Amino acid sequence: MSAHTPSAERSAELSDAFADERIIFQSAVKELRSGAGPRYESRRAALNNYPLTIYLDALAIEGNLHDVTSDSVRAFVESASNSPVAARTLRSVVRHKTADRKWQTVIDVTDGYELSTELQCHRAHALLMTNQAERATTILTHVWVVGQSQIKACDPVFSEWYRRSGPSDEVVWSRALKAADARNMTLLRYLNRFASTGLKPSLSDLGAMVSRPDRVTQKTRGAIVRQQDIAVAGIKRLARVNPGRAFEALQQLERRFSFSDEQMRAMHSPIVRHSLFAKSAAPIEWLMSRLPALGDDELTEIYLRSTIANADWEAFRIAFQWLSVEKQATDEWRYWRVMAAGPGEATRSEAELNELASGRGFHAYLAAEALGLPLTLGSHYHAQSSTDAEALEVEQRVLELNALGMRWEATSEFRSALSDPAIALRLADLAAALGWHSLAIEAAAAAKAWGRLDLRFPMVFASEFQNASQESGLEVEELIAIARRESALSPSAVSEVGARGLMQLMPSTARLTARKHNYRYSRSRLMVPSYNTAVGALYYRDLLTRYEGNRLQALAAYNAGPNRVRRWINGDMSAARWVDTIPFKETREYVRAVMAYNVIYRLKAGKPAQLLSQAERDYQY
């Protein structure tokens, strides 16, 4: 066995080591359902070294919530501190004790822990009911001052707070400013019920400013500090609509108010951001002075993309210096730094391009093809996985939960441990051994194990992709590259907007594609790998036909839709310039990723690979 790979044999070894205890555990769970009597206690005593003992203890606590003590709950939480079962059990206890109005127990079991919003509200409720209003108010202010409605679990303590004292004008105003930033007019109107007579006019003015930010320079009522707050909110809102007018209004307001540095930054940032996209923008000279002063990589990158789109290399060279050192060192900006090189920089540029070309990824492959060099898989260096006791505990719990058919709990354990890179890498190896390839990909990314191509780019669902390849006439590697980016090779993936399966097909798109190619459409079958890959491949082939084989445009359309791609084509850009100036960040990264993944899969398969075809290089986008 290698130093970094717990093989399938290792997984089986760990699992078989607890075969007897697993039977006892299952028996103990059954005993708990009828009460924790002597037979349960004897089984529990035999499981002190079993990985899932904490799950048994959690069940024992949740089965006896009425009588459980603070000390026993805290002892359990400490013993299970590296497992998500601790937080779930604590939540059950706190909910029950809150319902029973056992306020001191709620305070005791939540003391010193990092709490969810729900548990913070329950703790604050308990503090209020035990006459600890000052401590409660500190928590309540934190959870109440948000720009949207808070979770329902907080309603009881909020009602009690309102009955006793409620939020001060200062706290109400803080929340009103959050609501204004979120353009939440419903919340702004709601806050009037908590405002004093003196605050109500300012709330009214703030609401009017959100609705009509073009009136930001008009006189407002109330204290000067609130006038400034309203002015800041108005400028931020106006910047989204008309950054040029926001700039002009700010010039007037600066003569009226003494804004803090924080307020100035809060206004400058949206004016700059929206000026970079809008026809009505702040003066370019002012933008160029603000960008380096703000020191915001995201804003600087937006501007740099505009210089790439316009082929304004002198402006690029100036703005490149405004990026942080970390951003300057990324492949993308190293590549464009070379492309934008000025007179006298040829030697340095060639050396940097050669160094970049030895790597792996979209810009590394652009560099290699520019130099006529073969594409490579780059460095395979990676950190070692953890061998400490905590890592072993997590691994054993994941294996046992899986052996018991508790896949949801196993996945929860798995993901909760990914914040530690060394443990994440160990779990990535475990997931790969178990065939959980999407989780292996997720864990390898958490571990920043970029060189572990075995984990990051597995060849799975081979027969399904092969069949889809034969039917569509497309390369296997191209199809799996799409699925790798779309779903991380998870056949059960469902996006927030409803895209489904390996190739993340929207049901409406899949239905039209299926009918076009005489397939019987079935929404449920979109979760079946063979059906999903077949329909997905045909849809992608249709896009390639539409764009005359141009994969860059077809992939952009797969992600963002053909209508947007049509608007993005101007006919005057090279492939690299076009891809890196696609307006949507998600689509830009998507196209780059799939193109690079295709190369990686081909190289792993021992096939010749190129990033761009000659036609794709020659096309003017």
C-alpha positions, 0 to 999 in steps of 0.5 A: 500500500502506498503512503497516501492511498488507503486502498480498497483492501485497507477499507475492507480491513478497517470495516471487518475489524469491527464486524462483531461490534457492529452487530452489538451496536445494532442490537443496542440501538434496538434496545434503546427503542424500548428504553435504556435498560440493563440489556442496553447498558451491557451492550453499551459497555462492550462498545467503548472502542467502537467508532460509532459509540458517540452515535449510540450515546446521541440516541440515548440522549435524544431518547431521554431529553426530558431527564438529561442533565447539563453535565451529561450533555456537555460531556457528550458534546466534548467527546463528539466534538469532531463529529457533526452528531455533536451539533445535531444532538445539542440542537435537539436538547436545546429545542426540547429544554426551550419548549420545557422552559428549562432556561438554566439548562439551555444556558448551561449547555450552550455556554462557550460553544460556537452556535448556529443562529437558531441556538443563539436565539434560544440562548438569548431567550433563556438569558432574557427569562433569567433576568440577564437582559444585558447578555441577551441583548448582545446576542439579540442585536447580533442576530437581529441586525440583518437585511432580511427576515430572520429564521422563524426559530428566533420569533419567540425570543424577538417577541419577548424582547419587544415586550420587555424593551425591544431594540434601541433606535441605534439598533433599528437604524443599523438594521435599516441600513442593512435593509437598504443595502438589500433593497428590502422595502418590506423590511424597511417599512416593518422597522417603523414599528420599533422606531421612536418619533425622532427616528421615523422621519429618517426611516422614511427618508431612507426608504425614499432614497432606496426608491428614488436614489436620483434624489440623493442630493436633496435635503433630508431630515433628522440628525446629521449622522443619519443624513450622512448614512442616508447619503451613503445609501443613496449613492450606493443605490444610484451607482447601480443604476447610473454610476455617472450620476452617482459620481456627480452627486458624490461631488456635491455631497462631499461639500456638505458632509464630512464622510468617514474613510469607511463611508467613502470607500463604501461609495467609491467601490460601487461607483467604480464597479458599475462604471466598468460596465456602464455607458454612463460612467464616472470620469476615467481619470477618477476611476484610474485614481480610485482603483489602486487606492481601493486595492480590490483585486476583483475590481482591478480584474474587471478593469484588466479584462476590459483592457484585454478586450480592447487590446490596450496593452499599455493600460494593462501593464499599468493596472497589472501592478494594482493586483495583489502579489498573490493574484499576479502569481496566478496562471491567468495573469502571468499569461496576460502579463506576457501577452501584454509585454512592452518593448525590451521585455522579450527575454523575461517574457519568453522565460516566463512563458516557458515556465508557465507552459510546463504547468497544467491548466487552460493558461498553461496550455495556451502558453505551451501552444504559443511556444509549440511545446507539447502539453503536459500533466504538470507537477504531481507533487502533493502533501501527505495525508494525515495519519493522526488519531483524529483522522483515523477516527473520522475514517472509521466512522465514515466506514462504519456508517457506510457499512450500516447503510447510513449514507447520509450520516457518512457523507455528513461526517466526511464533509465536516472534516474537510476543513483540515487539509491533511484529513481531507486528503486521507478522506479523498483517498478513502472516498476513491477506494469506496467509489465515491468519486464526486466526494473524492474530487471535493475532498482533493480540492479541500486538501488543495491536492492539485497534483493528485490527478487520480483523485481529481480526474477519475475515469468513471461511468466508462461504458456510459460515456463510451456509448454516448460517444459512439452515438454522438460521434464525439470523443469520450474525453470531451464528454467526461470533461463536461460532466466533470465540470458540471456535476463533479461526476455525481449522477445524483447532482441537482442544481439550484435551478433544477439541472440534473444528473451527470451532465446537468441537463435542464428538464426542458432542454432534455425534453426538446433534445430527446424529441429531436433525436427520437428519444423517449423523454423521461424526467426521472431517467435524467438521474440515470447515467446512461440516459443522461450522458446519451441526451447530454452528448446529443445536446452538446453535438447540436451546439457544436453543429450550430457553432460549426465545430467551435467548442469555445462557443458551444461550451459557453452556450451549454453553460449560459445559453445560445442567446447570450453567446450571440451577444458576446461575439463581436468578430474582432478577438482571438480565442484567448482574449474572448474566453477571458473576457466573457462577461459571466464569471461562471461561464468564463471559468466553465469554458476554461475548465472543460477545455483543460479537463479534456486535455488532461483526460486525453493525456491520462488516456495516452492520447494526443492532445491539443487545447485549441484546434486550428479553426478555433485559433483562427476564428475571430470572436 
